[in-house]
Amino acid sequence: MLGTAALIITLTVLDGFEKEIKDKVIAFTSHIEVRGYQNIPVTNYKESIQKVKHQIAGVEDIAPFAAREGMIRSSESIDGIFLKGIDPASQVLTSHQHIISGRYIDVARRDKPQIVIGKKLANRLNVNVGDKLVVFALPQSKGLQPLAKQFELVGIYESGMAEFDDINAYTNMADAQQLFQMGENISGYDITVHDITKVDEVAAQVQSLLGYPHYARTVFQLYRNLFSWVELQKKMSPILLSLIIMVATVNIIGTLLMFVLEKTHAIGILKSLGAGPKLVKNIFRLQGLLISIIGISLGNLLAFVICWLQLKFKILSLPSDIYYMDTVPMMLRWENFVFVSLVALLLCMLTTILPSRSASKLDSVTALRFG
């Protein structure tokens, strides 16, 4: 029961982790990011956008951006940021869906530069919506003075992923171009695709179409370490935890051998009445099968109850700055329950072979005398 429950819960949590991280990363960022080699500015971006839209079928939307590292200062603190100038009207990035305070960048309002930052960064700077912030653009060459620009904090977002909430800030692309002295050039493009499973194929087409100095990378390449960590967990954890079931099944051998010893006299009576080795063997196989079915069924029930309680009441919490989420994720899939149950049942059936054979080989006279 415990082995089955532990393995099902582990697979459910790992599936939940994978889904949660993929959904958050893919939903919050673009599917493909195109930049210039060594971060050199990209020119003639309007022509490139039209080429991609008309010549690559898998592209859903494409939007330019101007982004660089910088420093942000409030009246109380200073911190590092990655400022990304975007087109607020574009739907490529979904940071506007995560606004928890204030509003998103207003396209119509151009009198004052606007900025949106993450909740964690806002807490460190101790600022609220409406406060004034100064952003310093780090100089690209030695000896140059950093440029500064004042922004009004119009919104605070929270994605639930510390990697984004800690450092990413958003503003209008024109203001970012002015701060970074980029003129009409941009840093690159954010692209979304219709089918995320074909993102590698679309990225290769974009790379081939735009050519040098463009460099296209998918979200899975940009966050390779994150997705590799999830894959490693999914491979190793079930293997290690399956040892619990293997130990439990081996215990069935000992349990059935104890039954054989306890029922030696009964086995002798059965054999003296004409029961053959096959019947005695089947009796103990059914006994082992009954133990395993009860244990597996209770394990499934226990796993389902624990997973349901976590989904409903969020009992188990996590530090979001480490695990990219604040609660333990669960993804209930019937395939996990069926797979674990079948494997456990198969192992249990195999372990009944040795005790049942021992029982079937008992001599009836010896068994009656032993009894």
C-alpha positions as CSV (number, residue, x, y, z in Angstrom):
1,M,0.0,0.0,0.0
2,L,2.7,2.5,1.0
3,G,5.0,1.6,-1.9
4,T,2.2,1.9,-4.4
5,A,1.0,5.2,-2.9
6,A,4.5,6.7,-2.8
7,L,5.2,5.9,-6.4
8,I,1.9,7.2,-7.7
9,I,2.3,10.4,-5.7
10,T,5.8,10.9,-6.9
11,L,4.8,10.5,-10.6
12,T,1.8,12.9,-10.0
13,V,4.1,15.5,-8.4
14,L,6.7,15.2,-11.2
15,D,4.0,15.5,-13.9
16,G,2.7,18.5,-12.0
17,F,6.2,20.1,-11.8
18,E,6.7,19.6,-15.5
19,K,3.3,21.0,-16.5
20,E,3.6,23.9,-14.1
21,I,7.0,25.0,-15.2
22,K,6.3,24.5,-18.9
23,D,3.0,26.4,-18.7
24,K,4.6,29.3,-16.7
25,V,7.7,29.6,-18.8
26,I,6.0,29.2,-22.2
27,A,3.0,31.4,-21.2
28,F,5.1,34.2,-19.7
29,T,7.8,34.3,-22.4
30,S,7.7,33.9,-26.2
31,H,8.1,30.5,-27.9
32,I,11.1,31.7,-30.0
33,E,13.5,34.6,-29.3
34,V,15.5,36.0,-32.2
35,R,18.5,38.3,-31.4
36,G,21.5,39.6,-33.2
37,Y,24.7,37.6,-32.8
38,Q,26.6,38.9,-29.7
39,N,23.6,41.1,-29.0
40,I,24.3,43.5,-31.8
41,P,21.3,45.7,-32.7
42,V,19.0,44.4,-35.4
43,T,18.2,46.8,-38.3
44,N,15.3,47.0,-40.8
45,Y,13.1,45.1,-38.4
46,K,9.8,46.0,-40.0
47,E,10.8,44.3,-43.3
48,S,12.0,41.2,-41.4
49,I,8.7,41.0,-39.5
50,Q,6.7,41.1,-42.8
51,K,8.9,38.4,-44.3
52,V,8.4,36.1,-41.3
53,K,4.7,36.6,-41.2
54,H,4.1,35.9,-44.9
55,Q,6.7,33.2,-45.5
56,I,6.5,30.9,-42.4
57,A,3.2,29.2,-41.9
58,G,3.8,28.1,-38.3
59,V,4.2,31.6,-36.9
60,E,1.3,32.9,-34.9
61,D,2.6,36.3,-34.1
62,I,5.9,38.3,-34.0
63,A,6.8,41.4,-32.1
64,P,10.0,43.5,-31.9
65,F,11.7,44.4,-28.6
66,A,14.5,46.5,-27.3
67,A,16.1,45.1,-24.1
68,R,19.3,45.5,-22.0
69,E,20.5,45.2,-18.5
70,G,20.4,48.2,-16.3
71,M,20.0,49.5,-12.8
72,I,16.8,50.8,-11.2
73,R,16.7,53.2,-8.3
74,S,13.9,54.1,-5.9
75,S,14.0,56.6,-3.1
76,E,15.1,53.9,-0.7
77,S,17.1,51.3,-2.7
78,I,18.8,50.3,-5.9
79,D,18.8,47.0,-7.8
80,G,19.7,45.4,-11.1
81,I,17.0,44.8,-13.8
82,F,16.6,43.5,-17.3
83,L,14.5,46.2,-19.0
84,K,12.5,45.1,-22.0
85,G,10.9,47.6,-24.3
86,I,7.9,46.1,-26.0
87,D,4.9,47.0,-28.0
88,P,2.1,47.1,-25.3
89,A,-0.5,46.3,-28.0
90,S,1.1,43.0,-28.9
91,Q,-0.2,39.8,-27.5
92,V,3.1,37.9,-27.9
93,L,4.1,38.3,-24.2
94,T,1.4,37.6,-21.5
95,S,2.9,39.6,-18.7
96,H,-0.2,41.8,-18.8
97,Q,-2.2,38.8,-17.6
98,H,-0.2,38.6,-14.4
99,I,-0.8,42.2,-13.2
100,I,-1.8,42.2,-9.5
101,S,-1.6,45.9,-8.8
102,G,-2.1,48.9,-11.1
103,R,-2.4,48.4,-14.8
104,Y,-0.3,47.5,-17.8
105,I,1.5,50.0,-20.1
106,D,-1.0,52.4,-21.7
107,V,-0.4,52.6,-25.4
108,A,-2.3,56.0,-25.7
109,R,-0.4,57.7,-22.9
110,R,2.9,59.0,-24.1
111,D,3.5,62.0,-21.8
112,K,5.5,60.0,-19.2
113,P,7.6,56.9,-19.6
114,Q,5.9,54.0,-17.9
115,I,7.3,50.8,-16.3
116,V,6.0,47.5,-15.0
117,I,8.0,45.5,-12.5
118,G,7.7,42.2,-10.6
119,K,6.3,41.9,-7.1
120,K,9.6,40.7,-5.6
121,L,11.5,43.6,-7.1
122,A,8.9,46.0,-6.0
123,N,9.2,44.7,-2.4
124,R,13.0,45.1,-2.5
125,L,12.7,48.6,-3.8
126,N,9.8,49.3,-1.4
127,V,7.7,51.0,-4.0
128,N,4.0,51.1,-5.0
129,V,2.1,52.0,-8.1
130,G,2.5,55.7,-8.9
131,D,6.0,56.0,-7.5
132,K,8.8,57.4,-9.6
133,L,11.8,55.2,-10.5
134,V,15.0,56.1,-12.2
135,V,16.6,53.5,-14.6
136,F,20.2,53.7,-15.6
137,A,21.4,52.1,-18.9
138,L,24.7,50.4,-18.4
139,P,27.3,51.8,-20.9
140,Q,28.3,49.5,-23.7
141,S,31.9,50.9,-23.8
142,K,34.4,51.8,-21.1
143,G,34.7,55.4,-20.2
144,L,31.1,56.3,-21.1
145,Q,28.7,57.6,-18.5
146,P,25.5,55.6,-17.9
147,L,22.3,57.3,-19.2
148,A,19.4,57.7,-16.9
149,K,15.6,58.1,-17.4
150,Q,12.8,58.6,-15.0
151,F,9.8,56.2,-15.2
152,E,6.4,56.1,-13.5
153,L,5.6,52.7,-11.9
154,V,2.2,51.9,-13.4
155,G,1.9,48.2,-12.6
156,I,3.2,45.3,-10.6
157,Y,3.0,41.7,-11.9
158,E,3.5,38.3,-10.3
159,S,4.2,35.3,-12.4
160,G,5.0,33.0,-9.5
161,M,8.5,32.4,-11.0
162,A,11.3,34.2,-9.1
163,E,13.5,34.2,-12.2
164,F,11.1,36.6,-13.9
165,D,9.6,38.5,-10.9
166,D,13.1,39.3,-9.5
167,I,14.6,41.0,-12.5
168,N,12.3,41.5,-15.5
169,A,10.8,45.0,-16.1
170,Y,8.7,46.2,-19.0
171,T,8.3,49.5,-20.7
172,N,7.3,51.0,-24.1
173,M,9.8,50.1,-26.8
174,A,10.3,53.7,-27.9
175,D,11.3,54.7,-24.4
176,A,13.7,51.7,-24.2
177,Q,15.2,52.6,-27.6
178,Q,15.8,56.2,-26.4
179,L,17.3,55.1,-23.1
180,F,19.6,52.6,-24.7
181,Q,20.5,55.0,-27.6
182,M,19.4,52.4,-30.2
183,G,17.7,54.8,-32.6
184,E,15.3,52.8,-34.8
185,N,17.2,49.6,-34.2
186,I,15.9,46.8,-31.9
187,S,17.4,44.0,-29.9
188,G,15.3,41.2,-31.5
189,Y,11.9,39.6,-32.0
190,D,9.6,37.6,-29.8
191,I,7.7,34.9,-31.8
192,T,4.8,32.7,-30.8
193,V,3.9,29.6,-32.9
194,H,0.6,27.8,-33.4
195,D,1.9,24.4,-32.3
196,I,4.5,24.4,-29.5
197,T,5.5,20.8,-30.5
198,K,6.8,22.2,-33.8
199,V,8.8,25.1,-32.3
200,D,12.2,23.7,-33.2
201,E,11.1,23.4,-36.9
202,V,9.7,26.9,-37.0
203,A,12.9,28.3,-35.3
204,A,15.0,26.6,-37.9
205,Q,12.9,28.2,-40.7
206,V,13.2,31.6,-39.1
207,Q,16.9,31.3,-38.8
208,S,17.2,30.2,-42.5
209,L,14.9,33.0,-43.7
210,L,16.5,35.9,-41.8
211,G,20.1,34.7,-41.8
212,Y,23.0,36.6,-40.3
213,P,23.2,38.4,-37.9
214,H,19.9,36.9,-36.6
215,Y,20.1,34.1,-34.1
216,A,16.9,32.2,-33.2
217,R,16.5,30.2,-30.0
218,T,13.5,28.3,-28.7
219,V,12.1,28.6,-25.2
220,F,13.5,25.1,-24.5
221,Q,17.0,26.2,-25.5
222,L,16.8,29.5,-23.5
223,Y,15.8,27.6,-20.4
224,R,17.6,24.4,-21.1
225,N,18.9,24.0,-17.5
226,L,15.3,24.3,-16.1
227,F,13.8,21.7,-18.4
228,S,16.8,19.4,-18.1
229,W,16.3,19.4,-14.3
230,V,12.7,18.4,-14.7
231,E,13.6,15.6,-17.1
232,L,16.3,14.3,-14.8
233,Q,13.8,14.2,-11.9
234,K,11.2,12.3,-14.0
235,K,13.8,9.7,-15.0
236,M,15.5,9.1,-11.6
237,S,12.8,9.5,-9.0
238,P,10.5,6.7,-10.2
239,I,13.4,4.3,-10.5
240,L,14.6,5.0,-7.0
241,L,11.1,4.9,-5.4
242,S,10.2,1.7,-7.3
243,L,12.6,0.0,-4.9
244,I,9.9,0.5,-2.2
245,I,7.6,-1.7,-4.2
246,M,10.3,-4.3,-4.9
247,V,11.1,-4.5,-1.2
248,A,7.4,-4.9,-0.4
249,T,7.0,-7.7,-3.0
250,V,9.9,-9.5,-1.5
251,N,8.2,-9.3,1.9
252,I,5.3,-11.2,0.3
253,I,7.6,-14.2,-0.1
254,G,8.3,-14.2,3.6
255,T,4.7,-13.8,4.4
256,L,3.6,-16.7,2.2
257,L,6.3,-18.9,3.5
258,M,5.0,-18.2,7.0
259,F,1.5,-19.2,5.8
260,V,3.0,-22.4,4.4
261,L,4.5,-23.3,7.7
262,E,1.3,-22.4,9.6
263,K,-0.8,-24.4,7.2
264,T,1.5,-27.5,6.9
265,H,-1.0,-29.7,8.6
266,A,-3.9,-28.4,6.4
267,I,-1.8,-29.0,3.3
268,G,-1.2,-32.6,4.5
269,I,-4.9,-33.2,4.9
270,L,-5.7,-31.7,1.5
271,K,-3.1,-33.9,-0.2
272,S,-4.4,-37.0,1.7
273,L,-7.9,-36.2,0.4
274,G,-6.6,-36.2,-3.2
275,A,-5.5,-32.6,-3.8
276,G,-2.8,-32.3,-6.4
277,P,0.3,-30.1,-6.4
278,K,-1.4,-27.7,-8.9
279,L,-4.4,-27.1,-6.5
280,V,-2.1,-26.4,-3.5
281,K,0.1,-24.1,-5.7
282,N,-3.0,-22.2,-6.8
283,I,-4.3,-21.7,-3.3
284,F,-1.1,-19.9,-2.2
285,R,-0.8,-18.0,-5.4
286,L,-4.4,-16.7,-4.8
287,Q,-3.4,-15.9,-1.2
288,G,-0.5,-13.8,-2.5
289,L,-2.7,-12.2,-5.2
290,L,-5.3,-11.3,-2.6
291,I,-2.6,-9.6,-0.4
292,S,-1.3,-7.6,-3.4
293,I,-4.7,-6.6,-4.7
294,I,-5.7,-5.3,-1.3
295,G,-2.4,-3.4,-0.8
296,I,-2.5,-2.0,-4.4
297,S,-6.1,-0.9,-4.0
298,L,-5.5,0.8,-0.7
299,G,-2.3,2.4,-2.2
300,N,-4.3,3.8,-5.1
301,L,-7.0,5.2,-2.7
302,L,-4.4,6.7,-0.4
303,A,-2.5,8.3,-3.3
304,F,-5.8,9.7,-4.7
305,V,-6.9,11.2,-1.4
306,I,-3.5,12.9,-0.7
307,C,-3.3,14.3,-4.3
308,W,-6.9,15.5,-4.1
309,L,-6.3,17.2,-0.7
310,Q,-3.2,19.0,-2.1
311,L,-5.1,20.1,-5.3
312,K,-8.1,21.3,-3.2
313,F,-6.5,22.9,-0.1
314,K,-2.8,23.5,-1.1
315,I,-1.5,21.8,2.1
316,L,2.1,21.5,1.0
317,S,3.9,24.7,0.2
318,L,7.2,25.4,-1.4
319,P,9.7,28.4,-1.4
320,S,8.9,30.1,-4.7
321,D,12.4,31.5,-5.1
322,I,13.8,27.9,-5.4
323,Y,11.1,25.9,-7.0
324,Y,9.4,28.5,-9.2
325,M,6.1,27.9,-7.5
326,D,4.6,28.4,-4.1
327,T,2.8,25.0,-3.6
328,V,3.5,21.4,-4.5
329,P,1.9,20.9,-7.9
330,M,-0.2,17.8,-8.7
331,M,-1.3,16.5,-12.1
332,L,-3.7,13.5,-11.7
333,R,-3.4,11.1,-14.6
334,W,-5.1,7.8,-14.7
335,E,-2.1,6.4,-16.7
336,N,0.1,6.7,-13.5
337,F,-2.4,4.8,-11.4
338,V,-2.8,2.0,-14.0
339,F,0.9,1.8,-14.7
340,V,2.0,1.6,-11.1
341,S,-0.8,-0.9,-10.2
342,L,0.1,-3.2,-13.1
343,V,3.8,-3.2,-12.4
344,A,3.1,-3.8,-8.7
345,L,0.7,-6.6,-9.5
346,L,3.1,-8.3,-11.9
347,L,5.9,-8.2,-9.3
348,C,3.6,-9.6,-6.6
349,M,2.5,-12.5,-8.9
350,L,6.2,-13.3,-9.6
351,T,7.0,-13.4,-5.9
352,T,4.2,-15.9,-5.2
353,I,5.9,-18.6,-7.4
354,L,8.6,-19.7,-4.8
355,P,6.3,-20.1,-1.7
356,S,3.5,-21.8,-3.7
357,R,6.0,-24.3,-5.2
358,S,7.3,-25.0,-1.8
359,A,3.8,-25.7,-0.5
360,S,3.0,-28.0,-3.5
361,K,6.1,-30.1,-3.0
362,L,5.3,-31.0,0.7
363,D,4.9,-34.7,1.3
364,S,1.5,-35.4,2.7
365,V,2.7,-37.9,5.3
366,T,5.5,-35.6,6.5
367,A,3.1,-32.7,6.6
368,L,0.6,-34.7,8.8
369,R,3.3,-35.9,11.1
370,F,4.7,-32.3,11.3
371,G,1.2,-31.0,12.2
